[in-house]
């Protein structure tokens, strides 16, 4: 979108992000906390990517998808946390164009996470419920196609809402009661009608949000049905162990998202900040720990990666 279009539709040239706290004594502790979270997130997800790429035993569809999930989490967190860190220590303003850009990437990357989680659930469904056709169904070509769709559809969704938001007029308050540029707080600031935006958000937005969740729910209902038919307790434990980490991530991610977004714009309050932090910041930080702690193959891959780095350091 051009700056000419921005100037035509809005007399507000910048917004003020109030952040998590307005008290000066809270800013430095919050800065330290979120800087630590950001560094742990980047390091953890990079280790996951490097471990998968360097271990031949991890070259399977499940880890192929996990690589893209980790990469998306790095980008998602980078869209949000550096801006928060700047706000903690200096000015809390963000330009109109900068705010819309941040919102675009938050929705694009956040929904890419959602679609990738659905694809990973489908992968587990095929592996457990149709193992003899797994290699055929989850071919490399099909995996690449699913990742491409998981990335492209959320970007189109985000572009739609960003363009619709750019049609609104902001002529009164420019204070956003949030730590990021989110759709609902921005719509509350508009002095023009937001009926079209709200209608599209309810219909199209709900479809984009709920469809991956329904795919995940369907996959795990089928998985549960198949696992309960396994006669041995050891077989059941093995089947559940391959899904446990994914179910934990899905619960954390979707639980906080549904709490924030499945409510009217008018009811959006400061109480939703904690839920927003969970799915935008904490889930990206916790994902590497959840997948590595509950997955023997990935733990072994991480040990190999760390061990090879130690040997290289010793030899040099």
Secondary structure, DSSP 8 states (H G I E B T S, - for coil): --HHHHHHH-S--EEEE--S---HHHHHHHHHHHHHHHHHHHHHHHHHHHHHHH-GGG-SHHHHHHHHHHHHHHHHHHHHHHHHHHHHHS--EEEHHHHHHHHHHHHHHHHHHHHHHHHHHHHHHHHHH-GGGHHHHT-HHHHHHHHHHHHHHHHHHHHHHHHHHTTS---S--EESSSS--HHHHHHH-SS--HHHHHHIIIIIHHHHHHHHHHHHHHHHHHHHHHHT-SSHHHHHHHHHHHHHHHHHHHHHHHHHHHHHSS-GGG--GGGHHHHHIIIIIHHHHHHHHHHHT-HHHHHHHHHHHHHHHHHHHH-
